[in-house]
Amino acid sequence: MTYRLLGPDGKPYPSTVPGTLGGHRRLRVYGRLDCPNALRWLARGHYARHRVFFADEVTARLAGFRPCAVCLPEEYRAWLGS
């Protein structure tokens, strides 16, 4: 199976390994795949077409995304302070 992940340049690339983090392209936010906030939006059908995936947090940050305040509160607070 091939997965589509975003790289540090924000461009998609194929991967044989699934992403460890999900994100929202328009909001430029990333979080855990089990984030309650993202799962709520997905259940309502408003999130899926803007969903992107990352191999790791470093890649998500380099692509210009910020951590989710709901599922990654410590990372979010650190991001606010930077």
C-alpha positions as CSV (number, residue, x, y, z in Angstrom):
1,M,0.0,0.0,0.0
2,T,1.2,3.5,-0.8
3,Y,0.4,6.5,1.5
4,R,0.5,10.2,0.6
5,L,2.3,12.3,3.1
6,L,3.4,15.9,3.1
7,G,7.1,16.7,3.2
8,P,9.0,19.6,4.8
9,D,8.4,21.6,1.7
10,G,4.6,21.1,2.0
11,K,4.5,19.0,-1.1
12,P,3.0,15.5,-1.2
13,Y,5.1,12.4,-1.7
14,P,4.4,8.7,-1.8
15,S,5.4,6.6,1.2
16,T,5.1,2.9,2.0
17,V,4.8,3.8,5.7
18,P,1.6,5.6,7.0
19,G,1.9,9.0,8.6
20,T,2.0,9.3,12.4
21,L,0.2,12.7,12.5
22,G,-2.7,14.2,10.7
23,G,-3.4,17.8,9.8
24,H,-5.7,20.3,8.2
25,R,-4.3,21.9,5.1
26,R,-6.3,25.2,5.3
27,L,-5.9,25.7,9.1
28,R,-2.2,24.7,9.0
29,V,-2.6,22.6,12.2
30,Y,-1.4,19.1,12.9
31,G,-2.2,16.6,15.7
32,R,-2.5,13.0,16.7
33,L,-4.5,10.7,14.5
34,D,-6.9,10.1,17.5
35,C,-7.4,13.8,18.3
36,P,-11.0,14.2,19.6
37,N,-11.4,17.5,17.9
38,A,-10.3,16.2,14.5
39,L,-12.5,13.1,14.9
40,R,-15.5,15.3,15.7
41,W,-15.0,17.3,12.5
42,L,-14.4,14.2,10.4
43,A,-17.6,12.7,11.8
44,R,-19.5,15.8,10.6
45,G,-18.0,15.5,7.2
46,H,-16.3,18.9,7.2
47,Y,-12.6,17.9,7.5
48,A,-11.7,15.0,5.2
49,R,-11.0,16.8,2.0
50,H,-8.5,19.1,3.7
51,R,-6.8,16.3,5.7
52,V,-3.1,15.8,5.2
53,F,-0.6,13.4,6.9
54,F,2.9,13.8,8.1
55,A,5.7,11.3,9.0
56,D,6.6,13.1,12.1
57,E,6.3,16.4,14.1
58,V,9.6,17.9,12.7
59,T,8.2,17.5,9.1
60,A,4.9,19.1,10.1
61,R,6.6,22.1,11.7
62,L,9.0,22.5,8.7
63,A,5.9,22.5,6.4
64,G,4.6,25.5,8.3
65,F,1.9,23.7,10.5
66,R,1.4,24.4,14.1
67,P,0.5,21.8,16.9
68,C,-3.1,21.2,17.9
69,A,-4.1,22.9,21.2
70,V,-6.5,20.0,22.0
71,C,-4.4,16.8,21.5
72,L,-0.9,18.4,21.8
73,P,-1.3,21.0,24.5
74,E,2.3,21.0,25.7
75,E,3.6,21.3,22.1
76,Y,1.1,24.1,21.5
77,R,2.2,26.1,24.5
78,A,5.8,25.7,23.4
79,W,4.9,26.8,19.9
80,L,3.1,29.9,21.4
81,G,6.3,30.8,23.3
82,S,8.5,30.6,20.2
